[in-house]
Amino acid sequence: MTDESTADVLIVGAGVIGCLTAYYLAKAGIKVIVVEADAVASGASGTSGGWLTPYSHTNDPAMLALSSKSLSLHRELSMALPEETGIDHGFQESPYLRCALTEYGISELRSWQADRAAEGNVMEWISPADIKQINPWITAEISGALLSNSEPTLDSYRLTLSAMEASEKYGASVVTGRVVGLTRDGSNSRALGVDMEDGSRIAGGAVLLAMGPWTGIGAAWIGSPLPVTPQRGQLVYLAAPAAGEGPELSSGFSAIERSGSVIKKRLTDNTVGSTREHVGFDRSTTTEARDQLLIQVAALSERVFSARISGQTACLRPITPDGRPYVGRAPDWDNVYVAAGHASEGIHYAPITATAMANLIGDGTAKIEISALSPERAGSQWSADGNNTDQ
Ligand SMILES: Cc1cc2nc3c(=O)[nH]c(=O)nc-3n(C[C@H](O)[C@H](O)[C@H](O)COP(=O)(O)OP(=O)(O)OC[C@H]3O[C@@H](n4cnc5c(N)ncnc54)[C@H](O)[C@@H]3O)c2cc1C
C-alpha cells in the first residue's frame, strides 16, 4: 500500500459536522482532507428540516449552554459563507407558532413560556382570535398559542456544500472513497492516517470521525464503544400555493399535544416533518409515513390536504443512548477525535461543534465547555451484548 496524499487533519464524513469543521480548520491555515464515501451532504445533512431550534434541549443544561452560542455562529455564517462562496443557504429568521388545542395544552404551554422567560426569552401569548390572522394556514379551533420570532430556518444542503466549497478555497480538499480503518503506529495510541476500501491509505496528523449514523462502525477502529445508531426520519415537501390558491405560509407551527410540525423555508418548499423510525440503515420513503405526517398536522391545518406535495425524503439521524452527541478526543488516542450523534439537532449544533473541534484539534484545547459530550462516557452506555444500557 502507498500513501496517496497527506494532510494535517483527515475528516471522515462530508456531512454538516465534517464540512464545517473543515471550514474552521482550513480558515486557520490547517491542511485538511475530507474523505467521503458517497457525496458531500449525501446523508441527513442534505435532507434535514433545517430548523434551528434554540429551545430543544431545555431539560439538558449541557446542551442548552451551547444552543444560543451555536445560533450566534449560524448568524455569522449566514453573512460570511455567501460572501466567501456566492452560495445563499437560505438562512432566515422565521417566526414559529406553538399551538394548544386543549386546556391541558394551554397549561403546558404557559408553564413552558414561564421557563423560557426565566432564561430571558420572552414570547408573546396569542389569543385564539389573533392566531388565524398571524397564520391563515391554521384552520382548526385553537385554545391559544405562543409566538416565537427567533427560530431561524435554512437549507442544510446548501449550508453543507457552501462550507465545503469555502474550505476548498482555504486549501482543503475532498477525496471520494470509503474509510475502513485507522492506520496505526506501533504505540497503538496514534493514528498515522486512514485505510481506504480500495487498499490505499491517506496519511494525516490527526483523524476526526464525523460519519453521522455510520460512526458506530468506528468502535472497531478505536477499540472502544461508540454507540451511535441510525433513526430514520421522513419529510414531506409542500409547494407554495399558486396565485389564487390561498395564502402563503407565514410561520412554522405545531401543536403541543401532537407530533408533527410545518416548517417555513425561504429557498425550498416548506416541510412537514418528521417520523422517528428504527429500521436500520434503510433510507426509503413510505406512503404510510407521508399519510401519517399529513394527518398529524391536519389537526391544525386542513390546508395541508389541498397543498401540492412536491417531494418526500428519508434520511438517518445519528442517535446516542443519552441524547447527547460524542464530541472530543477518542478514549486512549492522542490524535483521533469524534464528532457525531447529534440526533435531531445536528444542523443547529454544527457550528459550535465544529468550532470546538477545530480549536481542540488545532490548538489542543476546545475553548468551549464540551466535557459533558466527551466520548469517554460511551463505555458506560454500552453493554457487551450490544444493547444500550440507557434504553
Ligand atoms: C428527517 C430529519 C429532519 C431533521 N431536521 C433537522 C432540523 O430541522 N434541524 C437540525 O438541527 N437537525 C435536523 N436533523 C438532524 C440533522 O440532519 C443531523 O443531526 C445532521 O445532519 C448530522 O450530520 P452529520 O454530519 O453528523 O452526519 P451525515 O449528514 O449523516 O454525514 C455523515 C457522512 O459520513 C459519510 N460516511 C459514513 N461512513 C463513511 C466512511 N466509512 N468513509 C467515508 N465517509 C463515510 C456519509 O456518506 C455521510 O455523507 C434532521 C434529521 C432528519 C433525519
The ligand as an SDF file (V2000), in Angstrom:
LIG
                    3D

 53 58  0  0  0  0  0  0  0  0999 V2000
  -35.9750   13.9900    8.8480 C   0  0  0  0  0  0  0  0  0  0  0  0
  -34.8860   14.7350    9.5700 C   0  0  0  0  0  0  0  0  0  0  0  0
  -35.0580   16.0840    9.8320 C   0  0  0  0  0  0  0  0  0  0  0  0
  -34.0690   16.7860   10.5210 C   0  0  0  0  0  0  0  0  0  0  0  0
  -34.2780   18.1040   10.7790 N   0  0  0  0  0  0  0  0  0  0  0  0
  -33.3520   18.7980   11.4780 C   0  0  0  0  0  0  0  0  0  0  0  0
  -33.5760   20.1540   11.7680 C   0  0  0  0  0  0  0  0  0  0  0  0
  -34.6160   20.7180   11.4010 O   0  0  0  0  0  0  0  0  0  0  0  0
  -32.6310   20.8200   12.4870 N   0  0  0  0  0  0  0  0  0  0  0  0
  -31.4820   20.2130   12.9160 C   0  0  0  0  0  0  0  0  0  0  0  0
  -30.6670   20.8620   13.5780 O   0  0  0  0  0  0  0  0  0  0  0  0
  -31.2350   18.9110   12.6300 N   0  0  0  0  0  0  0  0  0  0  0  0
  -32.1480   18.1890   11.9280 C   0  0  0  0  0  0  0  0  0  0  0  0
  -31.9420   16.8720   11.6580 N   0  0  0  0  0  0  0  0  0  0  0  0
  -30.7140   16.2270   12.1530 C   0  0  0  0  0  0  0  0  0  0  0  0
  -29.5220   16.5050   11.2460 C   0  0  0  0  0  0  0  0  0  0  0  0
  -29.8910   16.3160    9.9020 O   0  0  0  0  0  0  0  0  0  0  0  0
  -28.3560   15.5620   11.6050 C   0  0  0  0  0  0  0  0  0  0  0  0
  -28.1290   15.5740   13.0040 O   0  0  0  0  0  0  0  0  0  0  0  0
  -27.0790   16.0260   10.9070 C   0  0  0  0  0  0  0  0  0  0  0  0
  -27.3000   16.1940    9.5300 O   0  0  0  0  0  0  0  0  0  0  0  0
  -25.9480   15.0180   11.1240 C   0  0  0  0  0  0  0  0  0  0  0  0
  -24.8330   15.4910   10.4160 O   0  0  0  0  0  0  0  0  0  0  0  0
  -23.5050   14.6280   10.3430 P   0  0  0  0  0  0  0  0  0  0  0  0
  -22.5150   15.4320    9.6020 O   0  0  0  0  0  0  0  0  0  0  0  0
  -23.1620   14.1570   11.7090 O   0  0  0  0  0  0  0  0  0  0  0  0
  -23.9140   13.3010    9.5500 O   0  0  0  0  0  0  0  0  0  0  0  0
  -24.3590   12.9980    7.9690 P   0  0  0  0  0  0  0  0  0  0  0  0
  -25.0050   14.1990    7.4150 O   0  0  0  0  0  0  0  0  0  0  0  0
  -25.0780   11.7500    8.0600 O   0  0  0  0  0  0  0  0  0  0  0  0
  -22.9500   12.8440    7.2820 O   0  0  0  0  0  0  0  0  0  0  0  0
  -22.1180   11.7320    7.5120 C   0  0  0  0  0  0  0  0  0  0  0  0
  -21.3180   11.4710    6.2430 C   0  0  0  0  0  0  0  0  0  0  0  0
  -20.3430   10.4630    6.5220 O   0  0  0  0  0  0  0  0  0  0  0  0
  -20.1940    9.6820    5.3560 C   0  0  0  0  0  0  0  0  0  0  0  0
  -19.5900    8.3970    5.7310 N   0  0  0  0  0  0  0  0  0  0  0  0
  -20.1400    7.4360    6.5100 C   0  0  0  0  0  0  0  0  0  0  0  0
  -19.2910    6.4000    6.6510 N   0  0  0  0  0  0  0  0  0  0  0  0
  -18.1710    6.7130    5.9560 C   0  0  0  0  0  0  0  0  0  0  0  0
  -16.9300    6.0400    5.7190 C   0  0  0  0  0  0  0  0  0  0  0  0
  -16.6660    4.8150    6.2490 N   0  0  0  0  0  0  0  0  0  0  0  0
  -15.9980    6.6440    4.9380 N   0  0  0  0  0  0  0  0  0  0  0  0
  -16.2320    7.8800    4.4080 C   0  0  0  0  0  0  0  0  0  0  0  0
  -17.3990    8.5580    4.6040 N   0  0  0  0  0  0  0  0  0  0  0  0
  -18.3520    7.9880    5.3670 C   0  0  0  0  0  0  0  0  0  0  0  0
  -21.6230    9.5460    4.8310 C   0  0  0  0  0  0  0  0  0  0  0  0
  -21.6480    9.1770    3.4670 O   0  0  0  0  0  0  0  0  0  0  0  0
  -22.1690   10.9480    5.0920 C   0  0  0  0  0  0  0  0  0  0  0  0
  -22.0170   11.7980    3.9680 O   0  0  0  0  0  0  0  0  0  0  0  0
  -32.8860   16.1320   10.9480 C   0  0  0  0  0  0  0  0  0  0  0  0
  -32.6970   14.7730   10.6540 C   0  0  0  0  0  0  0  0  0  0  0  0
  -33.6810   14.0730    9.9760 C   0  0  0  0  0  0  0  0  0  0  0  0
  -33.4670   12.6160    9.6640 C   0  0  0  0  0  0  0  0  0  0  0  0
  1  2  1  0
  2  3  1  0
  2 52  2  0
  3  4  2  0
  4  5  1  0
  4 50  1  0
  5  6  2  0
  6  7  1  0
  6 13  1  0
  7  8  2  0
  7  9  1  0
  9 10  1  0
 10 11  2  0
 10 12  1  0
 12 13  2  0
 13 14  1  0
 14 15  1  0
 14 50  1  0
 15 16  1  0
 16 17  1  0
 16 18  1  0
 18 19  1  0
 18 20  1  0
 20 21  1  0
 20 22  1  0
 22 23  1  0
 23 24  1  0
 24 25  2  0
 24 26  1  0
 24 27  1  0
 27 28  1  0
 28 29  2  0
 28 30  1  0
 28 31  1  0
 31 32  1  0
 32 33  1  0
 33 34  1  0
 33 48  1  0
 34 35  1  0
 35 36  1  0
 35 46  1  0
 36 37  1  0
 36 45  1  0
 37 38  2  0
 38 39  1  0
 39 40  1  0
 39 45  2  0
 40 41  1  0
 40 42  2  0
 42 43  1  0
 43 44  2  0
 44 45  1  0
 46 47  1  0
 46 48  1  0
 48 49  1  0
 50 51  2  0
 51 52  1  0
 52 53  1  0
M  END
$$$$
